[in-house]
Amino acid sequence: MTAQTAPMVVIGAGIVGACCAFALAAEGHDVVVIDENEPGSGCSYGNAGQFNLGTTLPIALPGMWRQVPKWLTDPRGPLAVRWPYLPRAAPWLLRWLWEGRMERASRHSRALQALMAPCHDVYRTMLGPEAAGLLVQSGHLHVWERAHLTAGDRLALAMMADKGVHPQALDAGAIRAIEPALAPIYQRGLLFPGNGFTTNPARLVQTILRRSGAAVRAERALGFERQDNEIKAVRTNADTIRCAGVVIAAGHASRDLAAQLGLRVPLEVERGYHAMLPDPGVRLRVPVSNGEHTFVATPMEHGLRFAGTVEIAGTAPPPDWRRADILLSHARRMLPGLNTDTPSRWMGFRPSFPDSLPAIGHLPGLANAIAAFGHGHYGISLSPMTGQIVADLVAGRVPELDPLPYRPDRF
């Protein structure tokens, strides 16, 4: 046991909370992780499992606004908005478009790259000998049916080149050589050799938490006890937990928790879907992203996962399982012979900021409350360094990676 009289409390048992817990425990802190749900059961369960080290582009890019009307009117498109929710979502959507201007998007892209770049090495440290069964650095294949480059394609390549990322360009023959299971309809591809994936996102979270030694409590955080500029305790549905400090890493629920402490942030829920095939009948050597329909196929230890799409609808409405079925429809075209007889479907809530960057840092006016939420589409890739930054801030050190781009009060 350490000399401190109370533990650090991490709210949230997803991949962000697990990485924060590990980094804090490695510094000698006693750590308590609280989450009413099973560790790794939210977005950390249902995501595509990708380490996107080669792409690192914000979701909002220059010129993307031109595509939004087409997406919204295409029932099979990658973006859907439930119209009753539009008035509430409109400020976030407008800010999302604003953040897609060239100067801002380039800055956000560099900040994503800096936070993602060390993730493989940090994961290997956290996982130790168990990394071999959970991490695969296989590369990542992007494919398009069209052979020509659009203006958006050229922009994305230029932004990647600006950060020293130069994917390997592939023609139809090279695509088939790398991934023969694909239908012979793809004319252009990009291979990112440094990218990889996890074979089981939920097990990744659970393994990191177990190895951290943190105590995990199945409780829901309700509020805080505050004295002057410090948090003294976290109130849950079952107890009041005295604490030396608190890390808010509760995904979309972080918005309301942060608001209780005076920080209001434009955090919106992007509902994402996946379809999982336990017996797909085909085998992928590497994860494959479909450029036209913006989804990813990832081979995992329990089957083949197709993940993607964005639905803006908040948290209240039930899932629209047609979104998962659309993924399967695209998947059948992508992979001839695919067995789609026994799919499982999932929907989860991506906690997303308009600039695609997370909030990492002290909440304003509080010495021992730290934000670590809003990782959007890139939680698997961004979480390891998030944990390192949090540990540095708790220790009073200047983080090795400048946390300024991720400050919680930047909006």
C-alpha positions, 0 to 999 in steps of 0.5 A: 500500500502507498502512503496516501490516505485515499485512492485516485478514483477513475470514473469509467472502465472503458479503454480510456479509464483502463489506461489511466488506471494502469498509468496511475497505478504504475506511479504507486497510486492506489486506484479505484475504477467505478463503472456501473457496467462491465469493464470494456462493455461500451464503445470499448467492446463494439469498436473496429479495434483499429490502431490508425497510426497512418491515417490520423485525420480528423473526421471533419475535413475541408470540403466535407460539408458538400457531401453531407446533403448526399449522405443525409438523403441516402438511406444506405449512406454513412451518416444519418440524423434522426430529425427530431434530434436535429435542433439539439444537435445543430450547434454541434454539427455547425461547430463540426463544419467550422472545425473542418476548415483547412487551418484547423483541420491540419492542426487537429490532424497533427495533434491526433498524430502526436497522441497516437504515435506511441500507442503500440509501444505503450500497449506492449508495456502495459500488456507485457507477455499478453500483448502477443495474443491481443495486438496484431501489427499487420498493416491496414488496407483501404480500397476503392472501386473507383480508380480516380482520386477525388479532391478529398482523396488528394487532400487526405494524402497531402495532410498525411504526407505533411506528417511524414505518412506515405502509404503504399499505393496499390492497383487492382492486382496488388490489392488482390495479391494482398487480400485475395478474399476481396471481390475483384471490383476494387481498382485503387488501394492504399496500404498502411504497413504500420497500422494494426488492430486488437483481436478482442477490444473488450479483452484488451480493456479487461487485461489492462485493468487486471494488470493494473491492480486497480480495484473495480467497483460496479457503481454509477458515479452521481456527483462529487464532494468538493472543498475549495479547489479540490474534490474530496469524494465521489458519490455513487449510487451505493457509497461515498468514496473518499479520494485523493483525486478524480479522473473523469473517463466516462465516455458520453456520461462525462459531459454531465459529470463535468458540468457538475464541476462547472465545465460545459463542453460540446460533447455529442454522441455519435451512435456507431453500429457493428455486425459480427459474423462468428462463422464468416466463411472467408478469411481476411489477412488484414483489416480492410476499410471500404473507401466508398461506404466508410466502414471497416472489416476487422478479423477478430478472435471471435469472428469477422466484424464490420463496423462504421456509420454515424447516427446522430440521435442522442442516447434515448431512442432504441437502435435502428438495426437497419444501420447494422444490416446496411453494413452487412449488405455492403459486406456481401458485395465486398466479400463473395461467399461471405456467410451472413446467416448468424450475425450479431448486431451492436450499437454504442455511443461514441463520445465526440468533440467537433474537432475530433480531439479528446479533452485531457487536462485539469478541469478549470479551478480544480487541483485534483480533477482531470478530464480524459474523455471525448476520444470519438472514433479513435479511442483505441489509438489515443488511450495509451498516451492519454493515460500517460498524460494523466499520470504526469498531471497528477504527479505535477510533472510537465507531460512529455507530450504537450497537452495544450491541444487537448485542454478541456476548456478549449471551446 
